[in-house]
């Protein structure tokens, strides 16, 4: 404790928003960025549709999506995008479900308990680890998250996915898109939402389909009924207009404008590689601090599998780990509350289903200097809470 600061740092992070979704806005963002949003206009009006098409075109450009892949803006954030495809296309063959955190577990629940498919294999790993990827059977459909937002564990690459697979790969990439290398040649379905690495607004999802995914939609009809917001085919053919700016339901033109603004900012940095480099540098600030700080550790056990966006941490101090689970959880919440009240960091508590700890967003919309300053406040908050705990004993 002698080396821990009991006096609060003099300087706060320039932006204390470290939420893992919705995430921090791009540097310099103000509401003026939305001044030209086509509010009060039909989303089907020509200028509005053109703006939606602009958002799709920027997505293709920034993510380097192949020309023959479709990109659509769909309802209900990343969750809606994933579920649209699961409910529309699964059941044609067996499916392998990969789960190592909360959202992967959610897709397992969809498939097993809601769709009630018979031929389902679940490959699970505890928080902090990946399943054994060598056990995945690519003759089957495969559903997985690229980056576990609630565990801070990501797949390091797509080398484990064969090019000659028979099944479809369905990838929830919501906290990976724009920050990590998505190998589209290995991915048939990719989903994400603007609220993550773009710092955009919530409610809308993005669904990207390969030609193989389109073929599945056009040749397979599930046994269950589909609600309107899930339907992507008509008369056995893909409804192409969904992927050409004609959204299934009413889209927010404010959200569209905000997404366009964020992607234009990404282009101004130098595009995808520049956005990835910022996220890598941000995560390095946190990982370097963890490496030299005894009281904290990464939840993700393997360095190559650690996220560069949703960095998840656990309290490693032996005295705190010796407490009951409830007491450990209360201690972590006290750190989060202390930083919130100080205006030094907002929304950094671990996810409700994850092990007790902290979760800090390090995507490209966050500034490295803010993260460096945050680490000083984290040390202070830990020291202050531990001192308070001892005083109360």
C-alpha positions in Angstrom: 0.0 0.0 0.0 3.0 2.3 0.5 3.4 2.9 -3.2 -0.4 3.4 -3.9 -1.7 6.9 -4.2 -4.2 8.0 -1.5 -4.5 11.5 -3.0 -6.6 11.8 -6.2 -4.7 12.6 -9.3 -4.8 16.3 -10.3 -5.9 15.8 -13.9 -8.9 13.8 -15.1 -9.2 12.1 -18.5 -10.2 14.6 -21.2 -13.1 12.3 -22.0 -14.2 10.0 -19.2 -16.5 7.9 -21.4 -15.1 4.4 -21.4 -18.4 2.5 -21.9 -18.3 -0.7 -24.0 -21.5 0.3 -25.7 -22.7 2.8 -26.6 -19.1 3.8 -26.8 -17.3 7.1 -26.8 -18.0 9.4 -29.7 -15.1 10.2 -32.1 -12.7 12.9 -30.9 -14.1 16.4 -31.5 -17.7 15.2 -31.9 -20.5 17.7 -31.1 -24.2 17.6 -31.9 -23.4 19.9 -34.8 -22.2 16.8 -36.7 -25.9 16.0 -37.0 -26.9 19.4 -38.3 -27.6 18.1 -41.8 -29.5 15.0 -40.7 -32.7 14.6 -42.8 -35.1 14.8 -39.9 -38.7 15.2 -40.7 -38.2 13.4 -44.1 -39.3 10.0 -45.1 -36.5 7.5 -45.1 -37.8 6.5 -48.6 -37.4 10.0 -50.0 -34.6 10.2 -52.6 -32.2 12.3 -50.5 -32.8 10.1 -47.4 -32.3 6.9 -49.4 -29.1 8.4 -50.9 -27.8 9.0 -47.4 -28.5 5.5 -46.4 -26.8 4.3 -49.5 -23.8 6.5 -48.5 -23.6 4.7 -45.1 -23.6 1.3 -46.9 -20.9 2.5 -49.4 -18.7 3.8 -46.6 -19.1 0.5 -44.7 -17.9 -1.4 -47.8 -15.0 1.0 -48.4 -13.8 1.2 -44.8 -14.1 -2.5 -44.0 -12.9 -3.6 -47.5 -16.0 -5.8 -48.0 -15.9 -7.8 -51.2 -18.0 -6.4 -54.1 -20.2 -9.4 -54.3 -21.2 -9.3 -50.6 -24.5 -7.6 -49.7 -24.6 -5.0 -46.9 -27.9 -4.1 -45.2 -29.0 -1.9 -42.4 -31.5 -3.8 -40.2 -33.6 -3.3 -37.0 -32.6 -4.0 -33.4 -28.8 -3.4 -33.4 -26.3 -6.3 -33.7 -28.8 -8.6 -31.9 -31.4 -8.1 -34.6 -28.8 -8.6 -37.3 -27.6 -11.9 -35.8 -31.1 -13.2 -35.1 -32.4 -12.3 -38.6 -30.0 -14.8 -40.1 -30.2 -17.5 -37.4 -34.0 -17.6 -37.7 -33.9 -17.4 -41.5 -31.2 -19.9 -42.4 -30.3 -22.3 -39.6 -31.7 -25.9 -39.8 -30.5 -26.7 -43.3 -27.6 -28.7 -41.8 -26.1 -29.3 -38.3 -24.7 -26.3 -36.5 -21.7 -25.8 -34.2 -22.2 -23.0 -31.6 -19.1 -21.5 -30.0 -19.6 -19.7 -26.7 -17.1 -18.2 -24.3 -19.0 -15.2 -23.0 -22.5 -13.8 -22.6 -23.5 -13.0 -26.1 -22.3 -16.3 -27.5 -24.3 -17.9 -24.8 -27.3 -15.9 -26.0 -27.0 -17.3 -29.5 -26.9 -20.8 -28.0 -30.1 -20.1 -26.2 -31.7 -18.9 -29.4 -30.8 -22.0 -31.3 -31.4 -24.7 -28.6 -34.4 -23.3 -26.7 -36.2 -21.1 -29.2 -35.5 -22.7 -32.6 -35.1 -26.1 -30.9 -32.9 -27.5 -33.6 -32.0 -31.2 -33.2 -28.4 -31.3 -34.5 -26.6 -28.7 -32.4 -23.1 -29.0 -30.9 -22.0 -26.5 -28.3 -18.3 -25.8 -27.9 -17.9 -23.8 -24.7 -15.1 -22.2 -22.8 -15.1 -20.3 -19.5 -14.7 -16.5 -19.4 -11.1 -15.7 -20.2 -10.5 -18.6 -22.6 -11.5 -19.7 -26.1 -12.9 -23.1 -27.0 -10.7 -25.6 -28.8 -11.1 -24.3 -32.3 -9.6 -27.4 -33.8 -12.7 -29.3 -32.8 -15.0 -27.2 -35.0 -16.7 -29.1 -37.8 -17.0 -26.9 -40.9 -19.2 -29.4 -42.7 -21.7 -27.8 -40.4 -22.8 -24.2 -40.0 -20.7 -22.4 -37.4 -21.9 -19.5 -35.2 -19.4 -17.5 -33.2 -18.4 -14.1 -31.9 -15.2 -12.7 -33.2 -14.5 -10.6 -30.1 -16.2 -11.5 -26.8 -17.4 -8.1 -25.7 -18.1 -9.3 -22.1 -14.9 -11.3 -21.7 -12.2 -9.4 -23.6 -11.3 -12.6 -25.5 -11.1 -12.6 -29.3 -10.2 -15.1 -32.0 -6.6 -14.1 -33.0 -7.3 -14.6 -36.8 -9.3 -16.6 -39.2 -6.7 -19.3 -39.9 -8.8 -21.9 -38.2 -11.5 -21.5 -40.8 -11.0 -23.5 -44.0 -11.6 -21.9 -47.4 -13.4 -25.1 -48.6 -15.9 -25.3 -45.8 -19.3 -26.8 -46.6 -21.3 -25.0 -43.9 -21.7 -21.3 -43.4 -19.7 -19.2 -40.9 -21.9 -16.8 -39.1 -19.8 -14.2 -37.2 -21.1 -11.7 -34.6 -18.4 -9.1 -35.1 -20.0 -6.2 -33.2 -17.0 -5.2 -31.1 -14.4 -6.3 -33.7 -15.6 -4.4 -36.8 -13.4 -1.4 -37.6 -10.8 -2.5 -35.0 -9.7 -6.0 -35.9 -8.9 -7.8 -39.1 -12.1 -9.5 -40.4 -11.2 -12.0 -43.1 -14.3 -11.9 -45.3 -13.1 -14.8 -47.4 -13.6 -16.9 -44.3 -16.9 -15.3 -43.2 -20.3 -15.8 -44.8 -22.3 -13.7 -42.4 -20.9 -10.7 -40.5 -23.0 -8.5 -38.1 -22.2 -5.4 -36.0 -23.7 -2.2 -34.7 -22.6 1.4 -35.0 -22.6 1.9 -31.3 -19.4 0.0 -30.8 -16.1 0.9 -32.6 -17.8 3.8 -34.5 -19.2 5.3 -31.3 -22.5 5.6 -33.1 -26.0 5.5 -31.9 -27.9 2.4 -31.0 -31.0 0.6 -32.4 -29.7 -0.3 -35.9 -27.6 -3.3 -36.9 -25.6 -4.0 -40.0 -25.9 -7.4 -41.8 -23.3 -8.5 -44.4 -23.9 -11.5 -46.5 -21.6 -13.5 -48.8 -22.9 -15.1 -52.0 -23.0 -18.5 -50.1 -25.2 -16.9 -47.4 -27.5 -15.5 -50.1 -27.8 -18.9 -51.7 -28.8 -20.4 -48.4 -31.6 -17.8 -48.0 -32.8 -18.5 -51.5 -32.8 -22.3 -51.4 -33.8 -23.1 -47.8 -37.2 -22.4 -46.1 -37.3 -22.8 -42.4 -40.1 -24.8 -40.8 -41.2 -21.9 -38.5 -42.9 -18.6 -39.4 -40.8 -15.5 -39.7 -41.9 -12.1 -38.5 -41.7 -9.2 -41.1 -38.5 -7.7 -39.7 -36.7 -11.1 -40.3 -37.9 -11.7 -43.9 -35.1 -11.3 -46.5 -36.6 -13.2 -49.4 -39.8 -13.1 -51.5 -40.8 -15.8 -53.9 -37.5 -17.6 -53.2 -35.3 -14.6 -54.2 -33.4 -12.2 -52.0 -35.1 -8.9 -51.5 -32.2 -7.0 -53.0 -33.7 -3.6 -52.1 -32.9 -4.3 -48.4 -29.3 -4.2 -49.4 -29.6 -1.1 -51.6 -30.8 1.4 -49.0 -34.5 0.4 -48.7 -34.6 -0.6 -45.1 -37.1 -3.2 -43.7 -38.6 -0.6 -41.3 -38.2 3.0 -40.6 -34.6 3.9 -39.9 -33.5 7.0 -37.9 -32.0 9.5 -40.2 -30.2 11.0 -37.2 -28.5 7.6 -36.6 -27.6 7.4 -40.3 -26.0 10.8 -40.2 -24.1 10.0 -37.1 -22.8 6.7 -38.7 -21.8 8.6 -41.8 -19.9 11.2 -39.7 -18.1 8.5 -37.8 -17.0 6.6 -40.9 -15.9 9.8 -42.6 -13.8 10.5 -39.6 -12.3 7.0 -39.9 -11.5 7.7 -43.5 -9.8 11.0 -42.5 -7.5 9.1 -40.2 -6.3 6.9 -43.0 -9.0 4.2 -43.1 -9.3 0.8 -41.5 -5.6 0.3 -40.7 -5.4 3.7 -38.9 -8.5 2.9 -36.9 -7.0 -0.5 -36.0 -3.7 1.1 -35.1 -5.4 3.5 -32.7 -7.3 0.6 -31.0 -4.0 -1.4 -30.7 -2.2 1.6 -29.2 -5.0 2.2 -26.8 -5.2 -1.4 -25.6 -1.4 -1.4 -25.2 -1.7 1.5 -22.7 -4.0 -0.7 -20.6 -2.1 -4.0 -21.1 1.3 -2.3 -20.3 -0.2 -0.9 -17.1 -1.7 -4.3 -16.1 1.8 -5.9 -16.6 3.4 -3.6 -14.0 0.4 -3.4 -11.6 0.1 -6.1 -8.9 -3.5 -5.5 -8.0 -5.1 -6.1 -11.4 -4.9 -8.7 -14.2 -6.4 -9.4 -17.5 -9.4 -11.7 -17.6 -8.2 -13.0 -21.0 -5.5 -15.5 -20.2 -3.6 -15.7 -23.5 -2.0 -12.5 -24.8 -2.7 -13.2 -28.5 -6.4 -13.6 -27.6 -6.8 -10.3 -25.7 -9.2 -7.8 -27.2 -8.0 -4.4 -28.4 -11.5 -2.9 -27.8 -13.3 -4.4 -24.8 -10.5 -4.8 -22.2 -11.8 -6.9 -19.3 -9.9 -6.9 -16.0 -10.1 -8.7 -12.7 -8.8 -7.7 -9.3 -5.8 -9.8 -8.5 -4.8 -8.4 -5.1 -4.6 -11.4 -2.7 -6.4 -9.7 0.2 -9.3 -8.8 -2.0 -9.4 -12.3 -3.6 -9.6 -13.8 -0.2 -12.9 -12.1 0.4 -16.3 -13.8 -0.4 -17.6 -13.5 -3.9 -20.2 -11.0 -2.8 -17.6 -8.9 -1.0 -15.3 -8.9 -4.1 -18.2 -7.8 -6.2 -19.0 -5.0 -3.8 -15.3 -3.9 -3.8 -15.2 -3.7 -7.6 -18.5 -1.8 -7.7 -17.1 0.6 -5.1 -14.1 1.4 -7.4 -16.5 2.0 -10.3 -18.7 4.2 -8.2 -15.8 6.2 -6.8 -14.5 7.0 -10.3 -18.0 7.8 -11.5 -18.6 10.3 -8.7 -15.2 11.9 -9.3 -16.1 12.3 -13.0 -12.9 10.4 -13.9 -14.5 7.3 -15.6 -18.0 6.3 -16.5 -19.5 2.9 -17.1 -16.4 0.7 -16.5 -18.0 -2.1 -14.4 -17.7 -5.6 -15.7 -20.7 -7.1 -17.5 -23.4 -8.4 -15.3 -22.9 -12.1 -16.3 -19.1 -11.9 -16.4 -16.6 -12.5 -13.5 -16.3 -9.6 -11.1 -14.0 -6.9 -12.4 -13.8 -3.9 -14.7 -14.4 -3.5 -18.5 -12.8 -0.5 -20.3 -13.4 0.3 -24.0 -10.2 1.0 -25.9 -11.5 1.4 -29.5 -10.3 4.0 -31.9 -12.7 6.7 -30.7 -10.9 6.8 -27.4 -7.7 8.8 -27.0 -4.6 7.1 -25.6 -3.9 10.1 -23.3 -7.3 9.6 -21.6 -6.5 6.0 -21.0 -3.1 6.8 -19.5 -4.7 9.3 -17.2 -7.4 6.7 -16.3 -4.8 4.2 -15.1 -3.7 6.8 -12.5 -7.2 7.2 -11.3 -7.7 3.4 -11.2 -4.7 3.1 -8.9 -6.0 5.8 -6.7 -9.5 4.3 -6.5 -8.2 0.9 -5.6 -5.9 2.3 -2.9 -8.8 4.4 -1.5 -11.2 1.5 -1.4 -8.7 -0.8 0.1 -7.9 1.7 2.8 -11.6 2.2 3.5 -12.1 -1.6 3.7 -9.3 -1.9 6.3 -10.6 1.1 8.3 -14.0 -0.6 8.5 -12.6 -3.9 9.6 
